[in-house]
Each structure stands twice: as C-alpha cells, then as structure tokens.
Amino acid sequence: MKNGIYSILKARFLVNEDSVKNWRFIVFLILLAIIMIANTHSYEKKIYQISDLTNEVKELRSEFVDRRSELMKIKMESTVAEKMEERGILPSSVPPKKIKVTKEKTAFEKLWQ
C-alpha cells in the first residue's frame, strides 16, 4: 500500500510504457472540465440577462400604468372643458339629442306588413 501511494505521488503512472492510456484519460478529463466551466458561465450569463429583462419589464409596466392613468385624467370631461374654456369654447347649455336613422321601407316590405 505504501509503495502504491508513493508511486502515485511520484506520478510514475504518467511516465511508464503504457502511460499513453493515462494521458488520453487525463486530457479527456481536462476537456470535460473546460466544457463544464464554459457551460456554467453560459448559464450564469443567461440568468443575469433574464433578471435584467424582468426588471425592465417591471419598469415598463409601471410606466404604462402611469401613462394610462394620466391619459384617463386628460380624457375626463372636466379637464377637456377647462382646456376649451382657455380657448374661449364653452360647453353647450342644451343637452344633446340622439338622432335615430331609420331605413325607409320599400313598397314590397310595406305590402307584407
């Protein structure tokens, strides 16, 4: 057992005659580690992008709500009346009347009534 640990510490498995197999395995492990590190970096980059986009969506949504409430305030009849009074246009004192347009019946339709 002592001899086995000593040979591992001296790295004799890398300089023996059949060390080509060991070197291939070590290179494979190094490449696998590099791929895993690159994958982790890519994953973290996407997580940060998702977080940034989520924050941007929240900001845009709050801005939308603010603009919509501002629009509703501007569209109110009292606000429009105030703006028109500045220009000299006053609201009508006569209430509006609803006009109904009826289609005139043809002679054929009058016959069957």
Phi and psi restraints in degrees (range 20) as a CNS / XPLOR table:
assign (resid 1 and name C) (resid 2 and name N)
       (resid 2 and name CA) (resid 2 and name C) 1.0 -64.2 20.0 2
assign (resid 2 and name N) (resid 2 and name CA)
       (resid 2 and name C) (resid 3 and name N) 1.0 -38.2 20.0 2
assign (resid 2 and name C) (resid 3 and name N)
       (resid 3 and name CA) (resid 3 and name C) 1.0 -67.2 20.0 2
assign (resid 3 and name N) (resid 3 and name CA)
       (resid 3 and name C) (resid 4 and name N) 1.0 -37.0 20.0 2
assign (resid 3 and name C) (resid 4 and name N)
       (resid 4 and name CA) (resid 4 and name C) 1.0 -66.2 20.0 2
assign (resid 4 and name N) (resid 4 and name CA)
       (resid 4 and name C) (resid 5 and name N) 1.0 -43.6 20.0 2
assign (resid 4 and name C) (resid 5 and name N)
       (resid 5 and name CA) (resid 5 and name C) 1.0 -68.2 20.0 2
assign (resid 5 and name N) (resid 5 and name CA)
       (resid 5 and name C) (resid 6 and name N) 1.0 -37.5 20.0 2
assign (resid 5 and name C) (resid 6 and name N)
       (resid 6 and name CA) (resid 6 and name C) 1.0 -65.5 20.0 2
assign (resid 6 and name N) (resid 6 and name CA)
       (resid 6 and name C) (resid 7 and name N) 1.0 -38.7 20.0 2
assign (resid 6 and name C) (resid 7 and name N)
       (resid 7 and name CA) (resid 7 and name C) 1.0 -70.6 20.0 2
assign (resid 7 and name N) (resid 7 and name CA)
       (resid 7 and name C) (resid 8 and name N) 1.0 -31.8 20.0 2
assign (resid 7 and name C) (resid 8 and name N)
       (resid 8 and name CA) (resid 8 and name C) 1.0 -69.6 20.0 2
assign (resid 8 and name N) (resid 8 and name CA)
       (resid 8 and name C) (resid 9 and name N) 1.0 -41.5 20.0 2
assign (resid 8 and name C) (resid 9 and name N)
       (resid 9 and name CA) (resid 9 and name C) 1.0 -66.0 20.0 2
assign (resid 9 and name N) (resid 9 and name CA)
       (resid 9 and name C) (resid 10 and name N) 1.0 -33.2 20.0 2
assign (resid 9 and name C) (resid 10 and name N)
       (resid 10 and name CA) (resid 10 and name C) 1.0 -80.3 20.0 2
assign (resid 10 and name N) (resid 10 and name CA)
       (resid 10 and name C) (resid 11 and name N) 1.0 -10.4 20.0 2
assign (resid 10 and name C) (resid 11 and name N)
       (resid 11 and name CA) (resid 11 and name C) 1.0 61.3 20.0 2
assign (resid 11 and name N) (resid 11 and name CA)
       (resid 11 and name C) (resid 12 and name N) 1.0 43.3 20.0 2
assign (resid 11 and name C) (resid 12 and name N)
       (resid 12 and name CA) (resid 12 and name C) 1.0 -71.8 20.0 2
assign (resid 12 and name N) (resid 12 and name CA)
       (resid 12 and name C) (resid 13 and name N) 1.0 -21.5 20.0 2
assign (resid 12 and name C) (resid 13 and name N)
       (resid 13 and name CA) (resid 13 and name C) 1.0 -70.0 20.0 2
assign (resid 13 and name N) (resid 13 and name CA)
       (resid 13 and name C) (resid 14 and name N) 1.0 -11.9 20.0 2
assign (resid 13 and name C) (resid 14 and name N)
       (resid 14 and name CA) (resid 14 and name C) 1.0 -94.1 20.0 2
assign (resid 14 and name N) (resid 14 and name CA)
       (resid 14 and name C) (resid 15 and name N) 1.0 -13.3 20.0 2
assign (resid 14 and name C) (resid 15 and name N)
       (resid 15 and name CA) (resid 15 and name C) 1.0 -119.3 20.0 2
assign (resid 15 and name N) (resid 15 and name CA)
       (resid 15 and name C) (resid 16 and name N) 1.0 4.4 20.0 2
assign (resid 15 and name C) (resid 16 and name N)
       (resid 16 and name CA) (resid 16 and name C) 1.0 -71.9 20.0 2
assign (resid 16 and name N) (resid 16 and name CA)
       (resid 16 and name C) (resid 17 and name N) 1.0 175.5 20.0 2
assign (resid 16 and name C) (resid 17 and name N)
       (resid 17 and name CA) (resid 17 and name C) 1.0 -65.7 20.0 2
assign (resid 17 and name N) (resid 17 and name CA)
       (resid 17 and name C) (resid 18 and name N) 1.0 -38.0 20.0 2
assign (resid 17 and name C) (resid 18 and name N)
       (resid 18 and name CA) (resid 18 and name C) 1.0 -98.7 20.0 2
assign (resid 18 and name N) (resid 18 and name CA)
       (resid 18 and name C) (resid 19 and name N) 1.0 32.8 20.0 2
assign (resid 18 and name C) (resid 19 and name N)
       (resid 19 and name CA) (resid 19 and name C) 1.0 -79.1 20.0 2
assign (resid 19 and name N) (resid 19 and name CA)
       (resid 19 and name C) (resid 20 and name N) 1.0 -7.9 20.0 2
assign (resid 19 and name C) (resid 20 and name N)
       (resid 20 and name CA) (resid 20 and name C) 1.0 -61.9 20.0 2
assign (resid 20 and name N) (resid 20 and name CA)
       (resid 20 and name C) (resid 21 and name N) 1.0 -39.3 20.0 2
assign (resid 20 and name C) (resid 21 and name N)
       (resid 21 and name CA) (resid 21 and name C) 1.0 -62.8 20.0 2
assign (resid 21 and name N) (resid 21 and name CA)
       (resid 21 and name C) (resid 22 and name N) 1.0 -42.1 20.0 2
assign (resid 21 and name C) (resid 22 and name N)
       (resid 22 and name CA) (resid 22 and name C) 1.0 -65.7 20.0 2
assign (resid 22 and name N) (resid 22 and name CA)
       (resid 22 and name C) (resid 23 and name N) 1.0 -42.2 20.0 2
assign (resid 22 and name C) (resid 23 and name N)
       (resid 23 and name CA) (resid 23 and name C) 1.0 -63.4 20.0 2
assign (resid 23 and name N) (resid 23 and name CA)
       (resid 23 and name C) (resid 24 and name N) 1.0 -40.3 20.0 2
assign (resid 23 and name C) (resid 24 and name N)
       (resid 24 and name CA) (resid 24 and name C) 1.0 -60.6 20.0 2
assign (resid 24 and name N) (resid 24 and name CA)
       (resid 24 and name C) (resid 25 and name N) 1.0 -44.0 20.0 2
assign (resid 24 and name C) (resid 25 and name N)
       (resid 25 and name CA) (resid 25 and name C) 1.0 -65.2 20.0 2
assign (resid 25 and name N) (resid 25 and name CA)
       (resid 25 and name C) (resid 26 and name N) 1.0 -40.7 20.0 2
assign (resid 25 and name C) (resid 26 and name N)
       (resid 26 and name CA) (resid 26 and name C) 1.0 -64.9 20.0 2
assign (resid 26 and name N) (resid 26 and name CA)
       (resid 26 and name C) (resid 27 and name N) 1.0 -43.7 20.0 2
assign (resid 26 and name C) (resid 27 and name N)
       (resid 27 and name CA) (resid 27 and name C) 1.0 -63.3 20.0 2
assign (resid 27 and name N) (resid 27 and name CA)
       (resid 27 and name C) (resid 28 and name N) 1.0 -40.1 20.0 2
assign (resid 27 and name C) (resid 28 and name N)
       (resid 28 and name CA) (resid 28 and name C) 1.0 -60.5 20.0 2
assign (resid 28 and name N) (resid 28 and name CA)
       (resid 28 and name C) (resid 29 and name N) 1.0 -43.9 20.0 2
assign (resid 28 and name C) (resid 29 and name N)
       (resid 29 and name CA) (resid 29 and name C) 1.0 -64.6 20.0 2
assign (resid 29 and name N) (resid 29 and name CA)
       (resid 29 and name C) (resid 30 and name N) 1.0 -39.6 20.0 2
assign (resid 29 and name C) (resid 30 and name N)
       (resid 30 and name CA) (resid 30 and name C) 1.0 -64.3 20.0 2
assign (resid 30 and name N) (resid 30 and name CA)
       (resid 30 and name C) (resid 31 and name N) 1.0 -44.4 20.0 2
assign (resid 30 and name C) (resid 31 and name N)
       (resid 31 and name CA) (resid 31 and name C) 1.0 -63.2 20.0 2
assign (resid 31 and name N) (resid 31 and name CA)
       (resid 31 and name C) (resid 32 and name N) 1.0 -40.6 20.0 2
assign (resid 31 and name C) (resid 32 and name N)
       (resid 32 and name CA) (resid 32 and name C) 1.0 -63.1 20.0 2
assign (resid 32 and name N) (resid 32 and name CA)
       (resid 32 and name C) (resid 33 and name N) 1.0 -40.5 20.0 2
assign (resid 32 and name C) (resid 33 and name N)
       (resid 33 and name CA) (resid 33 and name C) 1.0 -65.3 20.0 2
assign (resid 33 and name N) (resid 33 and name CA)
       (resid 33 and name C) (resid 34 and name N) 1.0 -40.9 20.0 2
assign (resid 33 and name C) (resid 34 and name N)
       (resid 34 and name CA) (resid 34 and name C) 1.0 -63.3 20.0 2
assign (resid 34 and name N) (resid 34 and name CA)
       (resid 34 and name C) (resid 35 and name N) 1.0 -42.0 20.0 2
assign (resid 34 and name C) (resid 35 and name N)
       (resid 35 and name CA) (resid 35 and name C) 1.0 -64.3 20.0 2
assign (resid 35 and name N) (resid 35 and name CA)
       (resid 35 and name C) (resid 36 and name N) 1.0 -42.1 20.0 2
assign (resid 35 and name C) (resid 36 and name N)
       (resid 36 and name CA) (resid 36 and name C) 1.0 -64.9 20.0 2
assign (resid 36 and name N) (resid 36 and name CA)
       (resid 36 and name C) (resid 37 and name N) 1.0 -39.7 20.0 2
assign (resid 36 and name C) (resid 37 and name N)
       (resid 37 and name CA) (resid 37 and name C) 1.0 -65.2 20.0 2
assign (resid 37 and name N) (resid 37 and name CA)
       (resid 37 and name C) (resid 38 and name N) 1.0 -43.7 20.0 2
assign (resid 37 and name C) (resid 38 and name N)
       (resid 38 and name CA) (resid 38 and name C) 1.0 -63.3 20.0 2
assign (resid 38 and name N) (resid 38 and name CA)
       (resid 38 and name C) (resid 39 and name N) 1.0 -39.8 20.0 2
assign (resid 38 and name C) (resid 39 and name N)
       (resid 39 and name CA) (resid 39 and name C) 1.0 -64.0 20.0 2
assign (resid 39 and name N) (resid 39 and name CA)
       (resid 39 and name C) (resid 40 and name N) 1.0 -41.2 20.0 2
assign (resid 39 and name C) (resid 40 and name N)
       (resid 40 and name CA) (resid 40 and name C) 1.0 -64.3 20.0 2
assign (resid 40 and name N) (resid 40 and name CA)
       (resid 40 and name C) (resid 41 and name N) 1.0 -42.5 20.0 2
assign (resid 40 and name C) (resid 41 and name N)
       (resid 41 and name CA) (resid 41 and name C) 1.0 -63.1 20.0 2
assign (resid 41 and name N) (resid 41 and name CA)
       (resid 41 and name C) (resid 42 and name N) 1.0 -41.8 20.0 2
assign (resid 41 and name C) (resid 42 and name N)
       (resid 42 and name CA) (resid 42 and name C) 1.0 -62.5 20.0 2
assign (resid 42 and name N) (resid 42 and name CA)
       (resid 42 and name C) (resid 43 and name N) 1.0 -43.1 20.0 2
assign (resid 42 and name C) (resid 43 and name N)
       (resid 43 and name CA) (resid 43 and name C) 1.0 -62.0 20.0 2
assign (resid 43 and name N) (resid 43 and name CA)
       (resid 43 and name C) (resid 44 and name N) 1.0 -47.0 20.0 2
assign (resid 43 and name C) (resid 44 and name N)
       (resid 44 and name CA) (resid 44 and name C) 1.0 -64.6 20.0 2
assign (resid 44 and name N) (resid 44 and name CA)
       (resid 44 and name C) (resid 45 and name N) 1.0 -37.4 20.0 2
assign (resid 44 and name C) (resid 45 and name N)
       (resid 45 and name CA) (resid 45 and name C) 1.0 -62.3 20.0 2
assign (resid 45 and name N) (resid 45 and name CA)
       (resid 45 and name C) (resid 46 and name N) 1.0 -41.6 20.0 2
assign (resid 45 and name C) (resid 46 and name N)
       (resid 46 and name CA) (resid 46 and name C) 1.0 -67.7 20.0 2
assign (resid 46 and name N) (resid 46 and name CA)
       (resid 46 and name C) (resid 47 and name N) 1.0 -37.1 20.0 2
assign (resid 46 and name C) (resid 47 and name N)
       (resid 47 and name CA) (resid 47 and name C) 1.0 -62.2 20.0 2
assign (resid 47 and name N) (resid 47 and name CA)
       (resid 47 and name C) (resid 48 and name N) 1.0 -43.2 20.0 2
assign (resid 47 and name C) (resid 48 and name N)
       (resid 48 and name CA) (resid 48 and name C) 1.0 -65.0 20.0 2
assign (resid 48 and name N) (resid 48 and name CA)
       (resid 48 and name C) (resid 49 and name N) 1.0 -39.6 20.0 2
assign (resid 48 and name C) (resid 49 and name N)
       (resid 49 and name CA) (resid 49 and name C) 1.0 -63.5 20.0 2
assign (resid 49 and name N) (resid 49 and name CA)
       (resid 49 and name C) (resid 50 and name N) 1.0 -42.8 20.0 2
assign (resid 49 and name C) (resid 50 and name N)
       (resid 50 and name CA) (resid 50 and name C) 1.0 -62.3 20.0 2
assign (resid 50 and name N) (resid 50 and name CA)
       (resid 50 and name C) (resid 51 and name N) 1.0 -41.9 20.0 2
assign (resid 50 and name C) (resid 51 and name N)
       (resid 51 and name CA) (resid 51 and name C) 1.0 -63.0 20.0 2
assign (resid 51 and name N) (resid 51 and name CA)
       (resid 51 and name C) (resid 52 and name N) 1.0 -44.7 20.0 2
assign (resid 51 and name C) (resid 52 and name N)
       (resid 52 and name CA) (resid 52 and name C) 1.0 -62.8 20.0 2
assign (resid 52 and name N) (resid 52 and name CA)
       (resid 52 and name C) (resid 53 and name N) 1.0 -43.4 20.0 2
assign (resid 52 and name C) (resid 53 and name N)
       (resid 53 and name CA) (resid 53 and name C) 1.0 -66.2 20.0 2
assign (resid 53 and name N) (resid 53 and name CA)
       (resid 53 and name C) (resid 54 and name N) 1.0 -36.5 20.0 2
assign (resid 53 and name C) (resid 54 and name N)
       (resid 54 and name CA) (resid 54 and name C) 1.0 -63.4 20.0 2
assign (resid 54 and name N) (resid 54 and name CA)
       (resid 54 and name C) (resid 55 and name N) 1.0 -43.2 20.0 2
assign (resid 54 and name C) (resid 55 and name N)
       (resid 55 and name CA) (resid 55 and name C) 1.0 -64.0 20.0 2
assign (resid 55 and name N) (resid 55 and name CA)
       (resid 55 and name C) (resid 56 and name N) 1.0 -40.1 20.0 2
assign (resid 55 and name C) (resid 56 and name N)
       (resid 56 and name CA) (resid 56 and name C) 1.0 -64.7 20.0 2
assign (resid 56 and name N) (resid 56 and name CA)
       (resid 56 and name C) (resid 57 and name N) 1.0 -39.6 20.0 2
assign (resid 56 and name C) (resid 57 and name N)
       (resid 57 and name CA) (resid 57 and name C) 1.0 -63.5 20.0 2
assign (resid 57 and name N) (resid 57 and name CA)
       (resid 57 and name C) (resid 58 and name N) 1.0 -41.7 20.0 2
assign (resid 57 and name C) (resid 58 and name N)
       (resid 58 and name CA) (resid 58 and name C) 1.0 -61.9 20.0 2
assign (resid 58 and name N) (resid 58 and name CA)
       (resid 58 and name C) (resid 59 and name N) 1.0 -42.9 20.0 2
assign (resid 58 and name C) (resid 59 and name N)
       (resid 59 and name CA) (resid 59 and name C) 1.0 -64.0 20.0 2
assign (resid 59 and name N) (resid 59 and name CA)
       (resid 59 and name C) (resid 60 and name N) 1.0 -44.5 20.0 2
assign (resid 59 and name C) (resid 60 and name N)
       (resid 60 and name CA) (resid 60 and name C) 1.0 -66.1 20.0 2
assign (resid 60 and name N) (resid 60 and name CA)
       (resid 60 and name C) (resid 61 and name N) 1.0 -36.9 20.0 2
assign (resid 60 and name C) (resid 61 and name N)
       (resid 61 and name CA) (resid 61 and name C) 1.0 -65.1 20.0 2
assign (resid 61 and name N) (resid 61 and name CA)
       (resid 61 and name C) (resid 62 and name N) 1.0 -42.5 20.0 2
assign (resid 61 and name C) (resid 62 and name N)
       (resid 62 and name CA) (resid 62 and name C) 1.0 -67.4 20.0 2
assign (resid 62 and name N) (resid 62 and name CA)
       (resid 62 and name C) (resid 63 and name N) 1.0 -37.7 20.0 2
assign (resid 62 and name C) (resid 63 and name N)
       (resid 63 and name CA) (resid 63 and name C) 1.0 -64.1 20.0 2
assign (resid 63 and name N) (resid 63 and name CA)
       (resid 63 and name C) (resid 64 and name N) 1.0 -39.7 20.0 2
assign (resid 63 and name C) (resid 64 and name N)
       (resid 64 and name CA) (resid 64 and name C) 1.0 -60.9 20.0 2
assign (resid 64 and name N) (resid 64 and name CA)
       (resid 64 and name C) (resid 65 and name N) 1.0 -44.8 20.0 2
assign (resid 64 and name C) (resid 65 and name N)
       (resid 65 and name CA) (resid 65 and name C) 1.0 -63.6 20.0 2
assign (resid 65 and name N) (resid 65 and name CA)
       (resid 65 and name C) (resid 66 and name N) 1.0 -41.5 20.0 2
assign (resid 65 and name C) (resid 66 and name N)
       (resid 66 and name CA) (resid 66 and name C) 1.0 -61.8 20.0 2
assign (resid 66 and name N) (resid 66 and name CA)
       (resid 66 and name C) (resid 67 and name N) 1.0 -45.6 20.0 2
assign (resid 66 and name C) (resid 67 and name N)
       (resid 67 and name CA) (resid 67 and name C) 1.0 -65.1 20.0 2
assign (resid 67 and name N) (resid 67 and name CA)
       (resid 67 and name C) (resid 68 and name N) 1.0 -38.5 20.0 2
assign (resid 67 and name C) (resid 68 and name N)
       (resid 68 and name CA) (resid 68 and name C) 1.0 -66.4 20.0 2
assign (resid 68 and name N) (resid 68 and name CA)
       (resid 68 and name C) (resid 69 and name N) 1.0 -42.1 20.0 2
assign (resid 68 and name C) (resid 69 and name N)
       (resid 69 and name CA) (resid 69 and name C) 1.0 -66.4 20.0 2
assign (resid 69 and name N) (resid 69 and name CA)
       (resid 69 and name C) (resid 70 and name N) 1.0 -37.0 20.0 2
assign (resid 69 and name C) (resid 70 and name N)
       (resid 70 and name CA) (resid 70 and name C) 1.0 -64.0 20.0 2
assign (resid 70 and name N) (resid 70 and name CA)
       (resid 70 and name C) (resid 71 and name N) 1.0 -40.9 20.0 2
assign (resid 70 and name C) (resid 71 and name N)
       (resid 71 and name CA) (resid 71 and name C) 1.0 -63.9 20.0 2
assign (resid 71 and name N) (resid 71 and name CA)
       (resid 71 and name C) (resid 72 and name N) 1.0 -42.5 20.0 2
assign (resid 71 and name C) (resid 72 and name N)
       (resid 72 and name CA) (resid 72 and name C) 1.0 -62.4 20.0 2
assign (resid 72 and name N) (resid 72 and name CA)
       (resid 72 and name C) (resid 73 and name N) 1.0 -37.5 20.0 2
assign (resid 72 and name C) (resid 73 and name N)
       (resid 73 and name CA) (resid 73 and name C) 1.0 -66.8 20.0 2
assign (resid 73 and name N) (resid 73 and name CA)
       (resid 73 and name C) (resid 74 and name N) 1.0 -41.2 20.0 2
assign (resid 73 and name C) (resid 74 and name N)
       (resid 74 and name CA) (resid 74 and name C) 1.0 -67.3 20.0 2
assign (resid 74 and name N) (resid 74 and name CA)
       (resid 74 and name C) (resid 75 and name N) 1.0 -35.0 20.0 2
assign (resid 74 and name C) (resid 75 and name N)
       (resid 75 and name CA) (resid 75 and name C) 1.0 -79.1 20.0 2
assign (resid 75 and name N) (resid 75 and name CA)
       (resid 75 and name C) (resid 76 and name N) 1.0 -7.7 20.0 2
assign (resid 75 and name C) (resid 76 and name N)
       (resid 76 and name CA) (resid 76 and name C) 1.0 -63.3 20.0 2
assign (resid 76 and name N) (resid 76 and name CA)
       (resid 76 and name C) (resid 77 and name N) 1.0 146.0 20.0 2
assign (resid 76 and name C) (resid 77 and name N)
       (resid 77 and name CA) (resid 77 and name C) 1.0 -61.4 20.0 2
assign (resid 77 and name N) (resid 77 and name CA)
       (resid 77 and name C) (resid 78 and name N) 1.0 -38.6 20.0 2
assign (resid 77 and name C) (resid 78 and name N)
       (resid 78 and name CA) (resid 78 and name C) 1.0 -65.2 20.0 2
assign (resid 78 and name N) (resid 78 and name CA)
       (resid 78 and name C) (resid 79 and name N) 1.0 -39.2 20.0 2
assign (resid 78 and name C) (resid 79 and name N)
       (resid 79 and name CA) (resid 79 and name C) 1.0 -66.8 20.0 2
assign (resid 79 and name N) (resid 79 and name CA)
       (resid 79 and name C) (resid 80 and name N) 1.0 -42.4 20.0 2
assign (resid 79 and name C) (resid 80 and name N)
       (resid 80 and name CA) (resid 80 and name C) 1.0 -64.7 20.0 2
assign (resid 80 and name N) (resid 80 and name CA)
       (resid 80 and name C) (resid 81 and name N) 1.0 -40.4 20.0 2
assign (resid 80 and name C) (resid 81 and name N)
       (resid 81 and name CA) (resid 81 and name C) 1.0 -63.3 20.0 2
assign (resid 81 and name N) (resid 81 and name CA)
       (resid 81 and name C) (resid 82 and name N) 1.0 -41.1 20.0 2
assign (resid 81 and name C) (resid 82 and name N)
       (resid 82 and name CA) (resid 82 and name C) 1.0 -62.5 20.0 2
assign (resid 82 and name N) (resid 82 and name CA)
       (resid 82 and name C) (resid 83 and name N) 1.0 -42.8 20.0 2
assign (resid 82 and name C) (resid 83 and name N)
       (resid 83 and name CA) (resid 83 and name C) 1.0 -65.3 20.0 2
assign (resid 83 and name N) (resid 83 and name CA)
       (resid 83 and name C) (resid 84 and name N) 1.0 -37.4 20.0 2
assign (resid 83 and name C) (resid 84 and name N)
       (resid 84 and name CA) (resid 84 and name C) 1.0 -73.3 20.0 2
assign (resid 84 and name N) (resid 84 and name CA)
       (resid 84 and name C) (resid 85 and name N) 1.0 -31.8 20.0 2
assign (resid 84 and name C) (resid 85 and name N)
       (resid 85 and name CA) (resid 85 and name C) 1.0 -63.9 20.0 2
assign (resid 85 and name N) (resid 85 and name CA)
       (resid 85 and name C) (resid 86 and name N) 1.0 -33.1 20.0 2
assign (resid 85 and name C) (resid 86 and name N)
       (resid 86 and name CA) (resid 86 and name C) 1.0 -63.0 20.0 2
assign (resid 86 and name N) (resid 86 and name CA)
       (resid 86 and name C) (resid 87 and name N) 1.0 -31.8 20.0 2
assign (resid 86 and name C) (resid 87 and name N)
       (resid 87 and name CA) (resid 87 and name C) 1.0 -90.7 20.0 2
assign (resid 87 and name N) (resid 87 and name CA)
       (resid 87 and name C) (resid 88 and name N) 1.0 -3.8 20.0 2
assign (resid 87 and name C) (resid 88 and name N)
       (resid 88 and name CA) (resid 88 and name C) 1.0 92.7 20.0 2
assign (resid 88 and name N) (resid 88 and name CA)
       (resid 88 and name C) (resid 89 and name N) 1.0 11.8 20.0 2
assign (resid 88 and name C) (resid 89 and name N)
       (resid 89 and name CA) (resid 89 and name C) 1.0 -103.0 20.0 2
assign (resid 89 and name N) (resid 89 and name CA)
       (resid 89 and name C) (resid 90 and name N) 1.0 121.0 20.0 2
assign (resid 89 and name C) (resid 90 and name N)
       (resid 90 and name CA) (resid 90 and name C) 1.0 -103.0 20.0 2
assign (resid 90 and name N) (resid 90 and name CA)
       (resid 90 and name C) (resid 91 and name N) 1.0 155.0 20.0 2
assign (resid 90 and name C) (resid 91 and name N)
       (resid 91 and name CA) (resid 91 and name C) 1.0 -69.6 20.0 2
assign (resid 91 and name N) (resid 91 and name CA)
       (resid 91 and name C) (resid 92 and name N) 1.0 152.4 20.0 2
assign (resid 91 and name C) (resid 92 and name N)
       (resid 92 and name CA) (resid 92 and name C) 1.0 -70.2 20.0 2
assign (resid 92 and name N) (resid 92 and name CA)
       (resid 92 and name C) (resid 93 and name N) 1.0 140.1 20.0 2
assign (resid 92 and name C) (resid 93 and name N)
       (resid 93 and name CA) (resid 93 and name C) 1.0 -87.3 20.0 2
assign (resid 93 and name N) (resid 93 and name CA)
       (resid 93 and name C) (resid 94 and name N) 1.0 -17.0 20.0 2
assign (resid 93 and name C) (resid 94 and name N)
       (resid 94 and name CA) (resid 94 and name C) 1.0 -95.0 20.0 2
assign (resid 94 and name N) (resid 94 and name CA)
       (resid 94 and name C) (resid 95 and name N) 1.0 125.8 20.0 2
assign (resid 94 and name C) (resid 95 and name N)
       (resid 95 and name CA) (resid 95 and name C) 1.0 -67.6 20.0 2
assign (resid 95 and name N) (resid 95 and name CA)
       (resid 95 and name C) (resid 96 and name N) 1.0 151.7 20.0 2
assign (resid 95 and name C) (resid 96 and name N)
       (resid 96 and name CA) (resid 96 and name C) 1.0 -71.4 20.0 2
assign (resid 96 and name N) (resid 96 and name CA)
       (resid 96 and name C) (resid 97 and name N) 1.0 151.9 20.0 2
assign (resid 96 and name C) (resid 97 and name N)
       (resid 97 and name CA) (resid 97 and name C) 1.0 -111.5 20.0 2
assign (resid 97 and name N) (resid 97 and name CA)
       (resid 97 and name C) (resid 98 and name N) 1.0 142.9 20.0 2
assign (resid 97 and name C) (resid 98 and name N)
       (resid 98 and name CA) (resid 98 and name C) 1.0 -85.4 20.0 2
assign (resid 98 and name N) (resid 98 and name CA)
       (resid 98 and name C) (resid 99 and name N) 1.0 128.4 20.0 2
assign (resid 98 and name C) (resid 99 and name N)
       (resid 99 and name CA) (resid 99 and name C) 1.0 -103.4 20.0 2
assign (resid 99 and name N) (resid 99 and name CA)
       (resid 99 and name C) (resid 100 and name N) 1.0 125.3 20.0 2
assign (resid 99 and name C) (resid 100 and name N)
       (resid 100 and name CA) (resid 100 and name C) 1.0 -107.0 20.0 2
assign (resid 100 and name N) (resid 100 and name CA)
       (resid 100 and name C) (resid 101 and name N) 1.0 128.0 20.0 2
assign (resid 100 and name C) (resid 101 and name N)
       (resid 101 and name CA) (resid 101 and name C) 1.0 -101.7 20.0 2
assign (resid 101 and name N) (resid 101 and name CA)
       (resid 101 and name C) (resid 102 and name N) 1.0 120.7 20.0 2
assign (resid 101 and name C) (resid 102 and name N)
       (resid 102 and name CA) (resid 102 and name C) 1.0 -109.1 20.0 2
assign (resid 102 and name N) (resid 102 and name CA)
       (resid 102 and name C) (resid 103 and name N) 1.0 143.1 20.0 2
assign (resid 102 and name C) (resid 103 and name N)
       (resid 103 and name CA) (resid 103 and name C) 1.0 -80.0 20.0 2
assign (resid 103 and name N) (resid 103 and name CA)
       (resid 103 and name C) (resid 104 and name N) 1.0 131.0 20.0 2
assign (resid 103 and name C) (resid 104 and name N)
       (resid 104 and name CA) (resid 104 and name C) 1.0 -72.1 20.0 2
assign (resid 104 and name N) (resid 104 and name CA)
       (resid 104 and name C) (resid 105 and name N) 1.0 134.9 20.0 2
assign (resid 104 and name C) (resid 105 and name N)
       (resid 105 and name CA) (resid 105 and name C) 1.0 -79.4 20.0 2
assign (resid 105 and name N) (resid 105 and name CA)
       (resid 105 and name C) (resid 106 and name N) 1.0 143.0 20.0 2
assign (resid 105 and name C) (resid 106 and name N)
       (resid 106 and name CA) (resid 106 and name C) 1.0 -79.3 20.0 2
assign (resid 106 and name N) (resid 106 and name CA)
       (resid 106 and name C) (resid 107 and name N) 1.0 169.8 20.0 2
assign (resid 106 and name C) (resid 107 and name N)
       (resid 107 and name CA) (resid 107 and name C) 1.0 -62.3 20.0 2
assign (resid 107 and name N) (resid 107 and name CA)
       (resid 107 and name C) (resid 108 and name N) 1.0 -36.4 20.0 2
assign (resid 107 and name C) (resid 108 and name N)
       (resid 108 and name CA) (resid 108 and name C) 1.0 -65.8 20.0 2
assign (resid 108 and name N) (resid 108 and name CA)
       (resid 108 and name C) (resid 109 and name N) 1.0 -41.4 20.0 2
assign (resid 108 and name C) (resid 109 and name N)
       (resid 109 and name CA) (resid 109 and name C) 1.0 -68.8 20.0 2
assign (resid 109 and name N) (resid 109 and name CA)
       (resid 109 and name C) (resid 110 and name N) 1.0 -35.8 20.0 2
assign (resid 109 and name C) (resid 110 and name N)
       (resid 110 and name CA) (resid 110 and name C) 1.0 -66.1 20.0 2
assign (resid 110 and name N) (resid 110 and name CA)
       (resid 110 and name C) (resid 111 and name N) 1.0 -34.6 20.0 2
assign (resid 110 and name C) (resid 111 and name N)
       (resid 111 and name CA) (resid 111 and name C) 1.0 -62.3 20.0 2
assign (resid 111 and name N) (resid 111 and name CA)
       (resid 111 and name C) (resid 112 and name N) 1.0 -39.8 20.0 2
assign (resid 111 and name C) (resid 112 and name N)
       (resid 112 and name CA) (resid 112 and name C) 1.0 -89.0 20.0 2
assign (resid 112 and name N) (resid 112 and name CA)
       (resid 112 and name C) (resid 113 and name N) 1.0 5.8 20.0 2
